[in-house]
Amino acid sequence: MATGRSLPFHFTPVDGPRQTEAGTNPHAKDTTFVPDTVEALQGRFGGAVLEVFLYAGEHTVYVDRSSVVDVCRFLKEELSYEYLADLGGIDLFTDEDRFEVFYNLVSFSAKKRIRLKIRVPEAEPVAPSITPVFAAANWNERECWDMFGIRFDGHPDLRRMYMPEDFEYHPLRKEFPLLGVPGSLPLPPQAPEAGLTLDPFAAAHGSKPVKSFQEARSDLADQ
């Protein structure tokens, strides 16, 4: 019979909660608490720094979309944020500023990290490419274009990364169905003589494809 007791939790503490620059949260990391960097950005770019958020000891800075290349260059060349750790898209599925692009930059010398974000409207899903500053952004921006449909102006070779070039959709947008769009991505046949498989999730859409052990023997098997 259930007693309602919580299961015991055993652990060996390495050290106690410690005070950090970011506050009293013992899980906060000093590496992501960068008030000096934020102040430098506000001093250099003024109104192009739209908002600053501090959550769990991590600074996130929203900058104007048109200024993101200059901001990245300033961070790299003058504040030693020389490494682009990640870049990607976010679909908020809102009426205004539906999309965001985030940029995670690292300074090895200062042992600091900062997250930049820009807002991208659905009516004009275009952002400046930061490949002139960080060449490593090349494939990240391609992936973001492929999955979210955000184009990167100035990218040297903006092609799809996963989906075929003629694919009409962007699979990480919130309106894209979890089971895909039937007929949108023909797959190779299950048997040499069969036609293309037009629905990768046929069973989920009411059809029952033939099981592999039920397939007719291929004429090519005897050749």
PLY file of the C-alpha trace (Angstrom):
ply
format ascii 1.0
element vertex 223
property float x
property float y
property float z
element edge 222
property int vertex1
property int vertex2
end_header
0.00 0.00 0.00
1.28 3.42 -0.89
2.55 5.38 2.12
2.96 8.76 0.44
6.62 8.97 1.47
9.16 10.42 -0.93
11.91 8.11 -2.05
15.20 8.74 -0.23
17.76 10.73 -2.15
21.39 10.09 -1.26
24.24 12.23 -2.43
27.73 13.19 -1.45
28.15 16.98 -1.52
31.37 18.16 -3.11
31.05 21.67 -1.77
28.32 23.84 -0.35
26.36 26.59 -2.09
28.70 29.38 -3.06
28.19 33.06 -3.59
28.72 34.13 -7.21
28.83 37.41 -9.04
25.55 36.44 -10.63
23.78 36.12 -7.27
23.25 33.42 -4.67
22.08 30.70 -7.06
24.63 27.89 -6.58
23.98 26.68 -10.14
24.75 30.02 -11.75
27.96 30.12 -13.75
30.32 33.06 -13.66
31.16 32.42 -17.30
27.72 33.59 -18.47
27.45 36.61 -16.15
28.95 39.35 -18.34
27.79 42.83 -17.19
31.02 44.44 -18.46
30.41 43.06 -21.95
26.79 44.24 -21.89
27.90 47.71 -20.79
30.48 47.83 -23.59
27.84 46.87 -26.16
25.43 49.53 -24.90
28.18 52.14 -24.96
29.21 51.32 -28.53
25.84 50.57 -30.17
23.36 52.55 -28.07
19.81 52.03 -29.31
20.82 49.02 -31.42
20.93 47.10 -28.12
17.20 46.55 -27.77
16.87 44.53 -24.56
19.03 42.80 -21.99
17.82 39.81 -19.97
19.49 38.18 -16.98
18.14 34.77 -16.04
19.88 32.14 -13.90
23.06 34.15 -14.11
23.05 34.22 -17.92
22.97 37.42 -19.95
21.02 37.46 -23.20
21.28 40.57 -25.35
18.76 41.39 -28.08
20.28 43.54 -30.80
18.79 45.18 -33.87
18.74 42.78 -36.80
20.59 45.18 -39.09
23.42 45.62 -36.56
24.17 42.00 -35.74
27.21 41.74 -38.04
28.81 44.86 -36.53
28.02 43.63 -33.01
29.63 40.25 -33.72
32.70 41.93 -35.22
33.02 44.19 -32.16
32.73 41.23 -29.80
35.30 39.24 -31.76
37.90 41.88 -32.54
37.69 44.15 -29.50
36.35 41.98 -26.69
38.01 38.68 -27.69
34.83 36.62 -28.21
36.67 34.71 -30.90
34.59 31.51 -31.03
31.09 31.01 -32.42
29.82 28.06 -30.38
26.33 27.87 -31.88
23.77 29.64 -34.05
20.19 28.59 -34.66
16.57 29.56 -35.18
13.54 29.75 -32.89
9.90 29.76 -33.99
7.83 31.57 -31.35
4.70 31.18 -33.51
3.58 34.74 -32.68
1.88 37.36 -34.84
4.78 39.79 -34.52
8.47 38.97 -34.69
7.66 35.31 -35.08
11.24 34.12 -35.47
14.47 34.63 -33.57
18.06 33.78 -34.36
20.44 33.19 -31.47
24.23 33.42 -31.42
26.35 31.90 -28.64
29.84 33.40 -28.52
32.78 32.38 -26.33
35.89 34.22 -25.15
38.54 31.67 -24.26
40.91 34.25 -22.83
38.29 35.78 -20.52
36.48 32.48 -19.93
33.17 34.16 -20.72
30.11 33.41 -22.84
27.39 35.65 -24.20
24.15 34.96 -26.03
22.96 37.37 -28.70
19.50 37.28 -30.25
17.80 39.06 -33.11
14.10 39.15 -33.96
13.01 38.22 -37.48
9.46 38.97 -38.73
7.49 36.32 -40.61
6.72 38.74 -43.45
10.43 39.27 -44.09
12.34 36.25 -42.74
15.78 37.58 -43.67
18.82 38.16 -41.48
22.33 39.38 -42.34
24.87 36.60 -42.64
27.68 36.76 -40.09
29.98 34.57 -42.22
32.22 37.60 -42.98
33.02 37.64 -39.23
32.70 33.96 -38.30
33.30 31.61 -41.22
32.02 28.76 -39.04
28.51 30.26 -39.29
28.27 28.88 -42.84
26.65 25.54 -42.06
24.69 26.84 -39.06
23.00 29.42 -41.26
22.33 26.80 -43.93
20.67 24.58 -41.33
18.60 27.50 -40.04
17.45 28.30 -43.59
16.60 24.66 -44.26
14.64 24.07 -41.05
13.03 27.51 -40.43
13.07 29.29 -43.80
15.13 32.22 -42.50
17.32 33.49 -45.33
20.77 34.90 -44.58
21.62 37.83 -46.79
25.26 37.71 -47.91
25.75 33.99 -47.28
28.25 32.60 -49.81
26.33 29.38 -50.58
22.87 29.27 -49.02
21.62 25.79 -49.88
19.48 23.31 -48.01
21.39 21.07 -45.65
19.08 18.11 -45.03
16.05 18.42 -47.28
16.05 18.32 -51.11
16.40 21.69 -52.83
12.87 21.44 -54.27
11.27 20.65 -50.89
8.51 23.19 -50.29
8.46 23.24 -46.49
10.66 24.01 -43.48
10.23 21.16 -40.98
11.01 22.98 -37.70
8.32 25.61 -38.20
5.54 25.13 -35.67
2.85 24.62 -38.30
4.67 21.70 -39.92
2.84 18.45 -38.96
4.77 16.02 -36.78
4.09 13.17 -39.21
5.12 15.14 -42.26
3.15 16.11 -45.37
2.03 13.07 -47.41
3.52 13.11 -50.90
5.96 15.92 -50.17
9.05 13.74 -49.99
8.96 10.60 -52.19
11.16 7.85 -50.77
12.82 4.91 -52.55
10.57 1.87 -53.14
10.56 -1.05 -50.75
11.10 -3.48 -53.63
12.97 -2.95 -56.94
9.81 -3.20 -59.06
7.66 -1.03 -56.79
6.98 2.65 -57.23
8.15 5.48 -55.04
6.85 5.61 -51.47
4.94 8.90 -51.39
4.00 8.83 -47.72
6.73 8.09 -45.15
4.04 7.64 -42.45
1.40 5.77 -44.42
0.09 3.79 -41.44
-0.49 6.99 -39.47
-2.61 8.36 -42.32
-4.90 5.35 -42.63
-3.00 3.20 -45.14
-1.41 -0.14 -44.33
1.66 -0.77 -46.47
2.71 -4.34 -47.15
5.10 -5.77 -44.59
8.54 -6.67 -45.85
7.97 -10.41 -45.29
4.75 -10.17 -47.33
6.36 -8.59 -50.38
6.33 -10.56 -53.61
9.62 -12.09 -54.62
11.57 -9.76 -56.88
12.35 -10.93 -60.44
15.82 -9.51 -59.91
16.51 -12.00 -57.13
17.15 -14.77 -59.68
19.57 -12.75 -61.77
0 1
1 2
2 3
3 4
4 5
5 6
6 7
7 8
8 9
9 10
10 11
11 12
12 13
13 14
14 15
15 16
16 17
17 18
18 19
19 20
20 21
21 22
22 23
23 24
24 25
25 26
26 27
27 28
28 29
29 30
30 31
31 32
32 33
33 34
34 35
35 36
36 37
37 38
38 39
39 40
40 41
41 42
42 43
43 44
44 45
45 46
46 47
47 48
48 49
49 50
50 51
51 52
52 53
53 54
54 55
55 56
56 57
57 58
58 59
59 60
60 61
61 62
62 63
63 64
64 65
65 66
66 67
67 68
68 69
69 70
70 71
71 72
72 73
73 74
74 75
75 76
76 77
77 78
78 79
79 80
80 81
81 82
82 83
83 84
84 85
85 86
86 87
87 88
88 89
89 90
90 91
91 92
92 93
93 94
94 95
95 96
96 97
97 98
98 99
99 100
100 101
101 102
102 103
103 104
104 105
105 106
106 107
107 108
108 109
109 110
110 111
111 112
112 113
113 114
114 115
115 116
116 117
117 118
118 119
119 120
120 121
121 122
122 123
123 124
124 125
125 126
126 127
127 128
128 129
129 130
130 131
131 132
132 133
133 134
134 135
135 136
136 137
137 138
138 139
139 140
140 141
141 142
142 143
143 144
144 145
145 146
146 147
147 148
148 149
149 150
150 151
151 152
152 153
153 154
154 155
155 156
156 157
157 158
158 159
159 160
160 161
161 162
162 163
163 164
164 165
165 166
166 167
167 168
168 169
169 170
170 171
171 172
172 173
173 174
174 175
175 176
176 177
177 178
178 179
179 180
180 181
181 182
182 183
183 184
184 185
185 186
186 187
187 188
188 189
189 190
190 191
191 192
192 193
193 194
194 195
195 196
196 197
197 198
198 199
199 200
200 201
201 202
202 203
203 204
204 205
205 206
206 207
207 208
208 209
209 210
210 211
211 212
212 213
213 214
214 215
215 216
216 217
217 218
218 219
219 220
220 221
221 222
